[in-house]
């Protein structure tokens, strides 16, 4: 059964596992892409200026991936994002 995102839409298809079972992301396409259009060209923590946008991530400040309020989003380089997530135990939320 296809899971639903917290917003109520169907979750985005991710691919299949080794056994051919369909896998899904935890969120729908629109929830996943909400922050991408607000991504800046630099890390808001260390000031790193990216050569390409793939070097930057949109982070949820409070660690809650369903809280897509613009005040809860910040642009971080991959290194700052990983450190922030580890220090705040965001992966447990």
C-alpha positions in Angstrom: 0.0 0.0 0.0 1.3 3.4 -0.9 2.0 5.6 2.2 0.8 9.1 2.6 2.8 12.2 3.4 2.0 14.2 6.5 0.2 16.7 4.3 -2.2 13.9 3.1 -0.9 13.5 -0.4 0.5 10.2 -1.6 4.3 9.7 -0.9 6.7 9.9 -3.8 7.9 6.7 -5.4 11.6 6.0 -4.7 12.3 2.9 -6.8 12.4 -0.8 -5.9 14.3 -3.0 -3.6 16.3 -6.2 -4.5 13.1 -8.2 -4.4 11.2 -5.9 -6.8 9.0 -4.4 -4.1 8.2 -0.7 -4.7 9.8 1.7 -2.2 8.4 5.1 -1.3 9.8 8.3 0.2 8.3 9.5 3.5 7.1 12.7 1.8 5.3 13.8 -1.3 7.0 15.6 -4.2 5.6 19.1 -3.2 6.7 18.7 0.4 10.2 17.6 -0.6 10.7 20.5 -3.0 9.2 23.3 -0.9 12.5 24.4 0.5 14.5 23.9 -2.7 13.1 27.0 -4.3 14.3 29.0 -1.3 17.9 27.6 -1.4 20.5 30.4 -1.2 23.9 30.4 -3.0 25.9 30.1 0.2 26.0 28.4 3.5 24.2 30.5 6.2 26.5 29.1 8.9 30.1 29.1 7.6 29.6 31.3 4.5 30.8 28.7 2.0 30.0 29.9 -1.5 29.0 26.9 -3.7 30.1 26.4 -7.3 27.0 24.3 -7.8 23.7 24.2 -5.9 24.2 20.4 -5.2 26.9 21.4 -2.7 24.2 23.0 -0.5 21.2 21.6 1.4 18.0 23.1 2.8 17.9 22.3 6.5 14.9 22.3 8.9 16.2 24.4 11.8 14.0 22.6 14.4 14.8 19.1 12.9 11.2 18.5 12.0 11.1 17.6 8.3 7.3 18.2 8.1 7.7 21.9 9.3 8.2 23.7 6.0 7.6 27.2 7.4 10.1 29.5 5.7 11.3 30.7 9.1 12.3 27.1 9.8 14.4 26.6 6.7 18.1 27.5 6.2 20.7 26.8 3.6 23.7 24.9 4.8 26.7 23.3 3.1 26.8 19.5 3.4 29.4 19.6 6.2 27.6 22.1 8.4 24.3 20.2 7.7 25.8 16.9 8.9 27.4 18.5 12.0 24.2 20.3 13.0 22.1 17.1 12.5 24.5 15.1 14.6 24.8 17.6 17.4 21.0 18.1 17.6 20.2 14.4 17.1 17.9 15.5 14.3 18.0 11.9 12.9 16.1 10.7 16.0 13.2 13.1 15.4 
